Amino acid sequence: MLDERLALAASLWSPCSLGADIGTDHALLPCHLLEQGVCERMILADISEKALSRAAREVEKRSLADRVSLRCGDGLQVLDEACGCISVTGMGGRTIAGILTSGRDRLLGAALVLCAHTEQVEVRRCLCRIGYRIVREEPCLCNGHAYVVWRAEPGAMSLTPYEELCGRELFDSASPMLAPYIRHRLRALDRRLDGLRMAAAPDREAIVQVLGMRDYYLTMAKGKLHEDP
């Protein structure tokens, strides 16, 4: 059973003969994709032998071993053939950006499904640098945390500073979670703003940035912050 975050990631995958899940850990997402026929075969990779052993147990339990290649290695370096789609989830944004940057020659035009626990700005900036564009950015609340899940494809993209920080395609989402997500982010920014203002030596630049992010969310979400039932 996938949680809300992984279910959203699964919905952004496209059917392919070979896919890859980098940092697979428990292997719940790739097993679901295989069982649903989204992928015929998958490469499951992790840098940790311990994590890979967890993935192996899940694969065996679901009788999927003949459709899976388990590989222990660093990021995209484990890939030796073209994949239709590659997912990287469950990590910080800086880590995901490092994986994509160091392994960009292994992408070979694959679509990407990404979700960062932190530092989303690093992922958006990285995608611009490596020649990928965000085509979907969908919000999610899971276990009290706010996430976005991206689908990115090869193509040019440029973002303004606040689009890098907060998102752009996010506000095109038709998800019922958009308004709750934005309100969650606004509350987090308010808490951060309170902390900055109460500091012994307030960081004026940081305060200006947080105020700018609040204004950006409110402007981009105008008319979408309806009350929850």
C-alpha positions as CSV (number, residue, x, y, z in Angstrom):
1,M,0.0,0.0,0.0
2,L,1.5,3.3,-1.1
3,D,1.2,6.4,1.1
4,E,-0.1,9.7,-0.5
5,R,3.4,10.8,-1.6
6,L,4.4,7.6,-3.3
7,A,0.9,7.2,-4.8
8,L,1.3,10.6,-6.4
9,A,4.8,9.7,-7.7
10,A,3.3,6.6,-9.2
11,S,0.6,8.6,-11.0
12,L,3.3,10.7,-12.7
13,W,5.1,7.7,-14.3
14,S,4.6,6.9,-17.9
15,P,4.5,3.3,-19.3
16,C,7.9,2.0,-20.4
17,S,9.7,-1.2,-21.0
18,L,12.5,-0.4,-18.6
19,G,12.4,2.0,-15.6
20,A,14.6,2.7,-12.7
21,D,14.1,3.7,-9.1
22,I,17.2,5.3,-7.5
23,G,17.5,5.2,-3.8
24,T,14.8,2.5,-3.8
25,D,15.1,1.5,-0.1
26,H,11.8,-0.4,0.7
27,A,11.0,-0.8,-3.1
28,L,7.3,-0.1,-2.6
29,L,7.1,2.3,-5.5
30,P,8.8,0.1,-8.1
31,C,6.9,-3.0,-7.0
32,H,3.6,-1.1,-7.4
33,L,4.7,0.1,-10.9
34,L,5.5,-3.5,-11.9
35,E,2.3,-5.0,-10.5
36,Q,0.2,-2.3,-12.3
37,G,1.9,-3.0,-15.6
38,V,3.4,0.5,-15.9
39,C,6.9,-1.0,-16.4
40,E,7.8,-4.3,-17.8
41,R,11.2,-4.4,-16.1
42,M,12.9,-2.2,-13.5
43,I,16.3,-1.4,-12.1
44,L,16.2,-0.9,-8.3
45,A,19.3,0.9,-7.0
46,D,20.6,2.0,-3.6
47,I,23.9,3.0,-2.3
48,S,23.4,1.0,0.8
49,E,23.6,-2.8,0.9
50,K,21.2,-2.8,3.9
51,A,18.6,-0.8,2.0
52,L,19.0,-3.1,-1.1
53,S,18.4,-6.2,1.1
54,R,15.1,-4.6,2.2
55,A,14.2,-4.1,-1.5
56,A,15.2,-7.7,-2.3
57,R,12.9,-9.0,0.4
58,E,9.9,-7.0,-0.9
59,V,10.6,-8.1,-4.5
60,E,10.7,-11.7,-3.5
61,K,7.6,-11.4,-1.4
62,R,5.7,-10.1,-4.4
63,S,7.2,-12.7,-6.8
64,L,8.8,-10.0,-9.0
65,A,12.4,-11.1,-9.0
66,D,12.4,-12.1,-12.7
67,R,11.5,-8.5,-13.7
68,V,13.9,-6.7,-11.4
69,S,17.6,-5.9,-11.4
70,L,19.0,-5.0,-8.0
71,R,22.1,-2.8,-8.1
72,C,24.2,-1.4,-5.3
73,G,25.9,1.8,-6.4
74,D,26.1,5.6,-6.4
75,G,23.1,7.3,-7.9
76,L,22.7,7.0,-11.7
77,Q,26.1,5.4,-12.1
78,V,24.4,2.0,-11.9
79,L,22.5,2.6,-15.1
80,D,24.0,1.0,-18.2
81,E,21.0,1.1,-20.6
82,A,18.4,3.7,-21.5
83,C,15.3,3.9,-19.3
84,G,12.0,5.3,-20.2
85,C,11.4,6.9,-16.8
86,I,13.6,7.3,-13.7
87,S,12.4,8.1,-10.2
88,V,14.4,9.7,-7.4
89,T,12.4,10.2,-4.2
90,G,12.8,10.2,-0.4
91,M,16.0,12.4,-0.2
92,G,16.9,16.0,0.3
93,G,16.9,18.3,-2.6
94,R,20.6,18.9,-2.5
95,T,21.2,15.1,-2.7
96,I,18.8,14.7,-5.6
97,A,20.5,17.6,-7.4
98,G,23.9,16.0,-6.9
99,I,22.6,12.6,-8.3
100,L,21.2,14.3,-11.4
101,T,24.2,16.5,-12.0
102,S,26.9,13.8,-11.6
103,G,24.8,11.3,-13.6
104,R,23.4,13.5,-16.3
105,D,25.1,11.5,-19.0
106,R,23.2,8.4,-17.9
107,L,19.8,10.0,-18.2
108,L,19.6,9.5,-22.0
109,G,16.4,11.4,-22.4
110,A,14.5,9.5,-19.7
111,A,11.5,11.2,-18.1
112,L,12.1,12.0,-14.4
113,V,9.7,11.6,-11.4
114,L,11.2,13.4,-8.4
115,C,10.3,14.3,-4.8
116,A,12.6,16.1,-2.3
117,H,11.9,16.1,1.4
118,T,13.8,19.4,1.7
119,E,15.5,22.1,-0.4
120,Q,13.1,21.9,-3.3
121,V,14.8,25.0,-4.8
122,E,18.0,22.9,-5.4
123,V,16.0,20.4,-7.6
124,R,14.4,23.2,-9.7
125,R,17.7,24.9,-10.2
126,C,19.4,21.6,-11.1
127,L,16.7,20.7,-13.7
128,C,17.4,24.1,-15.4
129,R,21.1,23.3,-15.5
130,I,20.9,19.8,-16.9
131,G,18.4,20.7,-19.7
132,Y,15.2,19.4,-18.2
133,R,11.9,21.2,-17.8
134,I,9.1,20.6,-15.3
135,V,5.9,19.5,-17.0
136,R,3.9,18.6,-13.8
137,E,4.4,19.8,-10.3
138,E,1.8,18.3,-7.9
139,P,1.2,19.0,-4.2
140,C,0.9,16.5,-1.5
141,L,0.4,16.4,2.3
142,C,1.6,13.2,3.9
143,N,2.1,12.4,7.6
144,G,2.0,16.1,8.5
145,H,4.6,17.1,5.9
146,A,4.1,19.1,2.7
147,Y,5.7,17.8,-0.5
148,V,5.6,18.4,-4.2
149,V,6.2,15.7,-6.8
150,W,7.7,16.7,-10.2
151,R,7.6,15.1,-13.6
152,A,10.4,16.5,-15.7
153,E,11.3,15.9,-19.3
154,P,14.2,17.0,-21.6
155,G,13.8,20.6,-22.7
156,A,14.9,24.1,-21.9
157,M,13.5,25.9,-18.8
158,S,14.2,29.1,-17.0
159,L,12.8,30.2,-13.7
160,T,12.6,33.4,-11.8
161,P,14.1,33.4,-8.2
162,Y,10.6,33.0,-6.6
163,E,9.6,30.3,-9.1
164,E,12.8,28.5,-8.1
165,L,11.9,28.8,-4.4
166,C,8.1,28.2,-4.6
167,G,7.3,26.6,-7.9
168,R,5.6,27.6,-11.1
169,E,3.8,24.7,-12.6
170,L,2.5,24.0,-9.1
171,F,-0.2,26.6,-9.5
172,D,-1.5,24.9,-12.7
173,S,-2.3,21.8,-10.6
174,A,-6.0,20.8,-10.5
175,S,-5.3,18.8,-7.4
176,P,-7.7,19.3,-4.4
177,M,-4.5,19.3,-2.3
178,L,-3.3,22.6,-3.8
179,A,-5.1,24.9,-1.4
180,P,-4.2,22.8,1.7
181,Y,-0.6,22.6,0.5
182,I,-0.4,26.4,0.1
183,R,-1.9,27.1,3.4
184,H,0.6,24.7,5.0
185,R,3.5,26.5,3.3
186,L,2.1,29.9,4.4
187,R,1.9,28.7,8.0
188,A,5.5,27.4,7.8
189,L,6.7,30.8,6.4
190,D,4.9,32.7,9.2
191,R,6.6,30.6,11.8
192,R,10.0,31.2,10.1
193,L,9.2,34.9,9.9
194,D,8.4,35.0,13.6
195,G,11.7,33.3,14.4
196,L,13.7,35.7,12.2
197,R,12.1,38.8,13.7
198,M,12.7,37.6,17.3
199,A,16.4,36.9,16.7
200,A,18.9,39.0,18.6
201,A,20.3,40.1,15.3
202,P,17.5,39.8,12.7
203,D,18.6,38.8,9.2
204,R,17.0,41.5,7.1
205,E,17.8,39.7,3.8
206,A,16.2,36.5,5.0
207,I,13.1,38.4,6.2
208,V,12.7,40.1,2.9
209,Q,12.9,36.8,1.1
210,V,10.3,35.1,3.3
211,L,8.0,38.1,2.9
212,G,8.5,37.8,-0.9
213,M,7.7,34.1,-0.8
214,R,4.5,34.8,1.1
215,D,3.4,37.4,-1.4
216,Y,4.3,35.1,-4.3
217,Y,2.2,32.3,-2.9
218,L,-0.8,34.6,-2.3
219,T,-0.5,36.2,-5.7
220,M,-0.2,32.9,-7.6
221,A,-2.9,31.2,-5.6
222,K,-5.4,34.0,-5.9
223,G,-8.9,32.6,-6.0
224,K,-7.7,29.1,-5.1
225,L,-7.5,29.3,-1.3
226,H,-11.0,28.3,-0.8
227,E,-12.1,27.1,2.6
228,D,-11.9,23.3,3.2
229,P,-15.3,21.7,3.7
